Amino acid sequence: MERRVPVRTCIGCRTRKSKMELVRIAGRKPDMNDKDLTLVIDSDAGMDGRGVYLCKSMECFDRALKYKQFIRAFGTTVSDEQFVSLRHDFEKRMGENSEKR
């Protein structure tokens, strides 16, 4: 029996790919009463809460940012500092992935 592979859509380029080919970004609230949302890279795609997927490219990250896909997906505003921090982490992750090849 063939096992089904989960498929997700990149919020940057709208391409459907295997979940393993994408990076998950999770939105977490530090405190239940807090309205601020912290965006983090979910390395093993196991964090609770809402998440979105991106291709492993800075182009998709930048496109998602430009078209406000993070804000649309999480239903809340996200500070510029959060985006800067997330972009830095994403860029670092992409650098690590290219070194492994």
HELIX and SHEET records of a PDB file:
HELIX    1   1 LYS A   19  GLU A   21  5                                   3    
HELIX    2   2 MET A   58  LYS A   66  1                                   9    
HELIX    3   3 GLN A   69  PHE A   74  1                                   6    
HELIX    4   4 ASP A   80  LYS A  100  1                                  21    
SHEET    1   A 2 VAL A   7  THR A   9  0                                        
SHEET    2   A 2 ARG A  16  SER A  18 -1                                        
SHEET    1   B 3 THR A  38  ASP A  42  0                                        
SHEET    2   B 3 LEU A  22  ARG A  28 -1                                        
SHEET    3   B 3 GLY A  51  CYS A  55 -1                                        
END                                                                             
